[in-house]
Amino acid sequence: MLHYAVVFFVIAIIAAVLGFGGVAAGAAGIAKILFFVFLIGAVVALLAGRRRV
């Protein structure tokens, strides 16, 4: 999931450089959502792994 967040971030940067503001904003929004979903999943996995020990 982090990979997809980075991919959308790169797409947003390229679109912003080329002047496509709407596409850049959309890709940045998607990248932000994917990054936060990744963070929540990583924290849940970390806490679930600690409980078994």
Backbone as JSON Lines, residues from 0, in Angstrom:
{"i":0,"aa":"M","n":[0.82,-1.19,0.0],"ca":[0.0,0.0,0.0],"c":[0.87,1.26,0.0]}
{"i":1,"aa":"L","n":[1.97,1.2,0.71],"ca":[2.89,2.34,0.72],"c":[3.44,2.59,-0.69]}
{"i":2,"aa":"H","n":[3.63,1.52,-1.44],"ca":[4.11,1.65,-2.81],"c":[3.13,2.46,-3.66]}
{"i":3,"aa":"Y","n":[1.85,2.17,-3.53],"ca":[0.85,2.9,-4.29],"c":[0.77,4.36,-3.86]}
{"i":4,"aa":"A","n":[0.96,4.63,-2.58],"ca":[0.97,6.01,-2.11],"c":[2.13,6.78,-2.74]}
{"i":5,"aa":"V","n":[3.29,6.15,-2.83],"ca":[4.45,6.8,-3.45],"c":[4.21,7.02,-4.94]}
{"i":6,"aa":"V","n":[3.59,6.05,-5.6],"ca":[3.3,6.18,-7.03],"c":[2.35,7.36,-7.28]}
{"i":7,"aa":"F","n":[1.3,7.47,-6.49],"ca":[0.37,8.58,-6.67],"c":[1.03,9.91,-6.33]}
{"i":8,"aa":"F","n":[1.94,9.91,-5.35],"ca":[2.66,11.14,-5.01],"c":[3.54,11.59,-6.17]}
{"i":9,"aa":"V","n":[4.21,10.66,-6.82],"ca":[5.05,10.99,-7.98],"c":[4.18,11.5,-9.13]}
{"i":10,"aa":"I","n":[3.03,10.86,-9.34],"ca":[2.11,11.33,-10.38],"c":[1.65,12.75,-10.07]}
{"i":11,"aa":"A","n":[1.38,13.04,-8.8],"ca":[0.94,14.38,-8.41],"c":[2.04,15.41,-8.67]}
{"i":12,"aa":"I","n":[3.27,15.07,-8.37],"ca":[4.38,16.0,-8.6],"c":[4.56,16.26,-10.09]}
{"i":13,"aa":"I","n":[4.53,15.22,-10.89],"ca":[4.69,15.38,-12.34],"c":[3.54,16.21,-12.92]}
{"i":14,"aa":"A","n":[2.32,15.92,-12.48],"ca":[1.16,16.66,-12.98],"c":[1.25,18.13,-12.57]}
{"i":15,"aa":"A","n":[1.73,18.41,-11.35],"ca":[1.85,19.79,-10.91],"c":[2.9,20.54,-11.71]}
{"i":16,"aa":"V","n":[4.0,19.88,-12.01],"ca":[5.06,20.53,-12.8],"c":[4.56,20.85,-14.21]}
{"i":17,"aa":"L","n":[3.74,19.95,-14.76],"ca":[3.23,20.15,-16.11],"c":[2.01,21.08,-16.15]}
{"i":18,"aa":"G","n":[1.51,21.49,-14.99],"ca":[0.42,22.46,-14.97],"c":[-0.97,21.87,-14.87]}
{"i":19,"aa":"F","n":[-1.09,20.61,-14.59],"ca":[-2.4,19.98,-14.45],"c":[-2.79,20.01,-12.97]}
{"i":20,"aa":"G","n":[-3.33,21.12,-12.51],"ca":[-3.63,21.31,-11.1],"c":[-4.68,20.37,-10.56]}
{"i":21,"aa":"G","n":[-5.72,20.13,-11.33],"ca":[-6.79,19.24,-10.87],"c":[-6.33,17.81,-10.71]}
{"i":22,"aa":"V","n":[-5.58,17.34,-11.68],"ca":[-5.04,15.97,-11.62],"c":[-4.06,15.86,-10.47]}
{"i":23,"aa":"A","n":[-3.25,16.88,-10.28],"ca":[-2.26,16.87,-9.19],"c":[-2.96,16.84,-7.83]}
{"i":24,"aa":"A","n":[-4.01,17.61,-7.67],"ca":[-4.73,17.62,-6.4],"c":[-5.41,16.28,-6.14]}
{"i":25,"aa":"G","n":[-5.98,15.7,-7.17],"ca":[-6.62,14.39,-7.01],"c":[-5.62,13.3,-6.65]}
{"i":26,"aa":"A","n":[-4.5,13.28,-7.34],"ca":[-3.49,12.27,-7.05],"c":[-2.89,12.48,-5.67]}
{"i":27,"aa":"A","n":[-2.7,13.71,-5.26],"ca":[-2.17,13.99,-3.92],"c":[-3.17,13.55,-2.85]}
{"i":28,"aa":"G","n":[-4.44,13.77,-3.09],"ca":[-5.46,13.33,-2.13],"c":[-5.49,11.82,-1.99]}
{"i":29,"aa":"I","n":[-5.41,11.12,-3.11],"ca":[-5.38,9.66,-3.07],"c":[-4.13,9.18,-2.36]}
{"i":30,"aa":"A","n":[-2.99,9.8,-2.63],"ca":[-1.74,9.41,-1.98],"c":[-1.84,9.62,-0.47]}
{"i":31,"aa":"K","n":[-2.46,10.71,-0.04],"ca":[-2.59,10.98,1.39],"c":[-3.47,9.93,2.07]}
{"i":32,"aa":"I","n":[-4.57,9.59,1.42],"ca":[-5.48,8.58,1.99],"c":[-4.77,7.23,2.09]}
{"i":33,"aa":"L","n":[-4.07,6.82,1.04],"ca":[-3.36,5.54,1.07],"c":[-2.28,5.52,2.13]}
{"i":34,"aa":"F","n":[-1.59,6.65,2.31],"ca":[-0.53,6.7,3.32],"c":[-1.11,6.54,4.72]}
{"i":35,"aa":"F","n":[-2.23,7.21,5.01],"ca":[-2.83,7.08,6.34],"c":[-3.4,5.7,6.57]}
{"i":36,"aa":"V","n":[-3.95,5.07,5.54],"ca":[-4.42,3.69,5.67],"c":[-3.24,2.77,5.96]}
{"i":37,"aa":"F","n":[-2.1,3.0,5.3],"ca":[-0.9,2.22,5.56],"c":[-0.46,2.4,7.01]}
{"i":38,"aa":"L","n":[-0.44,3.64,7.5],"ca":[-0.01,3.89,8.88],"c":[-0.92,3.19,9.88]}
{"i":39,"aa":"I","n":[-2.21,3.26,9.68],"ca":[-3.15,2.6,10.59],"c":[-2.94,1.09,10.56]}
{"i":40,"aa":"G","n":[-2.76,0.53,9.37],"ca":[-2.51,-0.9,9.26],"c":[-1.21,-1.32,9.91]}
{"i":41,"aa":"A","n":[-0.17,-0.5,9.78],"ca":[1.12,-0.81,10.39],"c":[1.02,-0.78,11.91]}
{"i":42,"aa":"V","n":[0.31,0.19,12.47],"ca":[0.15,0.28,13.92],"c":[-0.66,-0.9,14.44]}
{"i":43,"aa":"V","n":[-1.71,-1.26,13.74],"ca":[-2.53,-2.41,14.16],"c":[-1.71,-3.69,14.1]}
{"i":44,"aa":"A","n":[-0.93,-3.87,13.05],"ca":[-0.09,-5.07,12.94],"c":[0.97,-5.1,14.03]}
{"i":45,"aa":"L","n":[1.53,-3.94,14.35],"ca":[2.53,-3.89,15.42],"c":[1.93,-4.24,16.76]}
{"i":46,"aa":"L","n":[0.75,-3.7,17.06],"ca":[0.1,-3.99,18.33],"c":[-0.38,-5.43,18.41]}
{"i":47,"aa":"A","n":[-0.86,-5.98,17.31],"ca":[-1.31,-7.37,17.29],"c":[-0.14,-8.32,17.47]}
{"i":48,"aa":"G","n":[1.01,-7.96,16.92],"ca":[2.19,-8.81,17.08],"c":[2.73,-8.8,18.49]}
{"i":49,"aa":"R","n":[2.6,-7.68,19.19],"ca":[3.09,-7.59,20.57],"c":[2.21,-8.35,21.54]}
{"i":50,"aa":"R","n":[0.94,-8.46,21.26],"ca":[0.03,-9.15,22.18],"c":[0.28,-10.65,22.21]}
{"i":51,"aa":"R","n":[0.77,-11.22,21.14],"ca":[1.0,-12.66,21.1],"c":[2.22,-13.06,21.92]}
{"i":52,"aa":"V","n":[3.12,-12.14,22.16],"ca":[4.36,-12.48,22.89],"c":[4.18,-12.41,24.36]}
